[in-house]
Amino acid sequence: MKNPYYAVIFTSTRTPGDNGYGEMADKMVELAKQQTGFLGVESAREEIGITVSYWESQADIANWKKNTDHLFAQQSGIKNWYSWYKVRVCLVEREYEFQK
């Protein structure tokens, strides 16, 4: 990814049971991949769920937030899947990695 870009960090704790969560999460990733400015996603779902999506611009993030299917997933999350969540939007100016 070319710097700078944006990261949206979604951290959450879940309510008990799947209740369709896994299927909806997979659907949202596939839908996000079709959005302008989407660069990628990383996710871990354990005691605390963390999903980080990457975007070219804040406008692209705002458009994703307004997507009808995404809005439905957000409402379902509040009603059925999350006991808590927090969203952080960050500008990524530098990155590095290690791989063996």
C-alpha positions as CSV (number, residue, x, y, z in Angstrom):
1,M,0.0,0.0,0.0
2,K,1.2,3.5,-0.8
3,N,1.6,5.8,2.2
4,P,-0.2,7.7,3.5
5,Y,-3.5,5.8,3.7
6,Y,-6.2,5.4,6.3
7,A,-6.9,2.5,8.7
8,V,-10.3,2.0,10.3
9,I,-9.9,0.0,13.5
10,F,-13.0,-1.7,14.8
11,T,-12.7,-3.4,18.2
12,S,-15.6,-5.2,19.8
13,T,-16.8,-7.7,22.4
14,R,-19.5,-10.1,21.2
15,T,-22.7,-11.3,22.7
16,P,-23.0,-15.1,23.2
17,G,-23.6,-17.3,20.1
18,D,-23.0,-16.7,16.4
19,N,-26.6,-15.7,15.4
20,G,-25.5,-15.2,11.8
21,Y,-22.5,-13.0,12.7
22,G,-19.9,-15.1,10.8
23,E,-21.9,-15.1,7.6
24,M,-22.5,-11.3,7.8
25,A,-18.9,-10.6,8.6
26,D,-17.7,-12.5,5.5
27,K,-20.4,-10.7,3.4
28,M,-19.2,-7.3,4.6
29,V,-15.6,-8.1,3.6
30,E,-16.7,-9.1,0.1
31,L,-18.8,-6.0,-0.2
32,A,-16.0,-3.7,1.1
33,K,-13.6,-5.2,-1.5
34,Q,-16.0,-3.7,-4.2
35,Q,-15.9,-0.2,-2.7
36,T,-13.8,2.6,-4.2
37,G,-10.6,3.2,-2.2
38,F,-10.6,-0.1,-0.4
39,L,-7.1,-1.4,0.1
40,G,-7.4,-4.4,2.4
41,V,-8.6,-5.9,5.7
42,E,-7.1,-7.9,8.6
43,S,-9.3,-9.5,11.3
44,A,-9.0,-11.5,14.6
45,R,-12.0,-12.8,16.4
46,E,-11.2,-14.0,19.9
47,E,-12.1,-12.6,23.4
48,I,-11.9,-9.1,21.8
49,G,-12.6,-8.8,18.1
50,I,-10.3,-6.6,16.0
51,T,-10.9,-5.8,12.4
52,V,-8.7,-3.3,10.6
53,S,-9.7,-2.1,7.1
54,Y,-7.5,0.1,4.9
55,W,-8.7,2.9,2.7
56,E,-7.2,5.5,0.3
57,S,-9.1,8.5,1.7
58,Q,-11.5,9.7,4.4
59,A,-14.2,10.2,1.7
60,D,-13.9,6.5,0.8
61,I,-14.4,5.6,4.5
62,A,-17.5,7.9,4.6
63,N,-18.9,6.3,1.5
64,W,-18.5,2.8,3.0
65,K,-20.2,3.9,6.2
66,K,-23.2,5.0,4.2
67,N,-23.5,1.8,2.1
68,T,-27.0,0.4,2.6
69,D,-25.9,-3.2,3.3
70,H,-23.2,-2.0,5.7
71,L,-25.8,0.2,7.5
72,F,-28.0,-2.9,7.9
73,A,-25.0,-4.9,9.3
74,Q,-24.2,-2.1,11.7
75,Q,-27.8,-2.1,13.0
76,S,-27.8,-5.9,13.3
77,G,-24.6,-5.7,15.2
78,I,-26.0,-3.3,17.7
79,K,-29.2,-5.4,18.1
80,N,-27.7,-8.9,18.0
81,W,-23.9,-9.3,18.1
82,Y,-22.1,-6.6,20.1
83,S,-22.1,-5.8,23.8
84,W,-19.5,-3.1,23.1
85,Y,-17.5,-1.6,20.2
86,K,-15.2,1.2,19.3
87,V,-14.1,2.6,16.0
88,R,-10.9,4.5,15.4
89,V,-9.9,6.2,12.1
90,C,-6.2,6.6,11.7
91,L,-3.8,8.1,9.2
92,V,-1.0,5.6,8.4
93,E,2.1,7.6,7.5
94,R,4.7,4.8,7.9
95,E,4.7,1.1,8.1
96,Y,7.2,-1.8,8.3
97,E,7.0,-5.5,8.6
98,F,9.0,-8.7,9.3
99,Q,8.7,-12.0,7.5
100,K,10.8,-15.1,8.0
